[in-house]
């Protein structure tokens, strides 16, 4: 009779990386539902394409790297990356955008850096930035919310647009993006930015139908959906509360100051919170543990920096939204932040 | 300090960072009273059951011992004795596996109980307040009490604190899951525990006594509150359940808000902590004169039918406890001594219970599954959130994997208390604590090696310095001795001259001794050649003696001896020698005489023969000197006087013979050579500078060339008739001119030399 020899501790919380990833994927559902409701099937189709690509790439890379394929393939991290890419893409972007983005995220950003736990950048955001820089036309082909569209867009219409660029009825992407009144529509953030260059005030811009009754038609609900998912994750202790709080507070303070100084050229704080990828970034991107800072203090600094950068890019940068860029910049700063925010060890730097 | 007490009185405490809430599982064993067990068949008592060093054996194999009789005696402060848990016979004393994470073997006493359980004589003390402080501490030390919470630090040292103690903290937290031994002890024996606390109070005179207990033991809390009624100094502090509240540093932080600085022991801050089980043992030892021979052990886990707490005698094998509690064996079973968070697995159930064993855990496979494969760290930071030492476990892990020990030290690895909270929460199942243990052991090992290396270096340098000192002292001694001898010799007495050779020998010895190997080798070579010379000299002396004898024999009578032939040979040799000497002298004389007759025309020839002449002159001079001494010395040798210059004399003689032989050879070759018909040169002039020689040599070469050319011109017309004579004459002229220049040069050189 031999006895099992092991090192303490012998019991374990029975948490696992896979369970954590599953929980995060689950928490994206309210946001995805809102996207579906306002923008149709596009993102769900993209999520599916990206997921399949990600799993194939992950399998391929793990086999090449001679790793244990099963545990790492099924840990859910690749699926989560693919879901986040699918959420970020314009709903009627061509299919190959999702494929290239997903493959880039898994092969280059994740596996070439050493796989899970070793990637310095958030794979989804790195892929998004790569796509945005490489295919600006496809990556900005945002459609208006369904209720503002000239044509109805069902599941098969969306699928054929994504696969062929045309609906079964023969409408192109450009035609789909056209308003009933005959002009092409952009996202609320884009509209504000373009109009400011045309000399219009923010208040004048918001009269556009895409802003809806509140802040941004559709987008506000998508953000609220991700906010709910994020609160669920905090409740489940899957993500630290510090990061989103610090990010949102930072963005709030920055936009509040700007709005107070110049309400004509700056959007309101709530507009910043509820448009673009703010909530997705706050609860699902910045909280990615691998590429974020590790200590509580470090995360606070990290997220506050991200909030500030998002505001700067939105307000003064060349792109309408800045979450992806801000996240990548903060990823770079992460190790440095960690080094300067080490907690005080018990019994150190205390009076003797 | 008052604010601390106020806060405690208000039921408010501090928070230490981190901590986890593992499933408590205390319900398995906390509902049954502590069960006394019957005697096991054999008790195995390790000599060392605490931190420190083992005490010395005081019994032998075959001895009959009574219950409570000490088996070892303390010979130093950190040694704690072990007592016989029951009466019986010492069966054997040998090495056996002890309860230790490394499963190492240490000497153990095997005690065979006789079943009578007969006590040694005991003196019950009803009033410990009448005892002096020293007596109580001695009683505690003699009872073999060491900390029973886990570490096992000798109690008599901990209670012998000099500085003023503000807080005596009684650790009743029992934060590890499963373990209920302290809980049950408090429920059943709180008056004894309070007695122990009173003894500690008497010893340490603390300002306040705080009993720290987690809120998951309501019955024990009630029992303690009841027992401490009217004892104002004591406060039962009920803390929220959180692992590891029972850690010394964590409990101090939770109760007083103070942090124990790194590298400082709590005693220096005026805080002493004792475990409740230790308090019970102290009371038993001081009041009942009962040494530490048994303890409460929680035997628990879902592999047992009847998990419960038992009174186990020290030395009881774990398998006996398991069998008493209905153990069901299964594949891949695991036996843990201690709790699931910090306990260690046992390689065999034969391992005994010792003073620090508070729990034996026999979990089912479902309860504590075998660890799953380690995955990559995803930097989630949950470990850092739960670390009670506020470390960064994930960074420690990377550095530990990279074996970056400097970085580990910077990250305060040694503040890790091995509590296991980080590994408990890790979603990637990384055995973090194991990495830290390995790294700590490696760093400690390196430090030991460094200390060893430093010591060795210091030793080596001390030795080098000593050798240098000794060498200088020796040289000084020898120098003084040499000076004394020299002074003696300068006295110019008979004795002094006799001592001279001894001095020379001594100096040679000193020279041989000192210096490095190469010098020694050189010295050895020198002495060898000296010996050879001595041998040669001795042979020569013997020959000379023989010659002298032969000469005597020849002159006195034609004595017929068996040595006749030898004598004849010797004589011939002597004659030959004499002849050679004569030849040398005549040569010199001839040179001298002919030198007078030399003309200026002979200069060329003189130049050509310069080298040979110089050699011959030198040798003749030498032989002229030595031939004289030879004759005298030969006589002296024949007379065998104790000549002080014997050695030099011998050397001179040898040199003379060699030189003579060379001179002879030279002269004969000179005679054979028709080109050097004249050996005419002033001896003084012969001693010329090398420049002079070179010039002469050059002149000689030029002359030879000229001659050769002249010869060639003589021959050539006969061989080649067609050759025109003007050419020949031109050649001839050239040669002559060259010769003339050479001659002129030689002359000039000579003039300069003069």
Interface residues (C-beta under 8 A of the other chain):
Chain A: X1 X3 X4 X5 X6 X7 X8 X9 X10 X11 X12 X13 X15 X16 X17 X19 X20 X68 X71 X72 X75 X77 X115 X116 X117 X118 X240 X289 X290 X292 X294 X295 X296 X299 X338 X342 X343 X344 X345 X346 X347 X348 X350 X351 X352
Chain B: X16 X17 X20 X22 X23 X103 X177 X249 X253 X259 X260 X261 X262 X264 X329 X332 X333 X334 X335 X336 X338 X340 X341 X342 X343 X344 X345 X346 X347 X348 X349 X361 X363 X368 X370 X371 X373 X375 X376 X377 X378 X379 X380 X381 X382 X384 X385 X388 X389 X390 X391 X392 X394 X395 X411 X412 X415 X418 X420 X421 X423 X424 X425 X426 X427 X428 X429 X431 X433 X434 X437
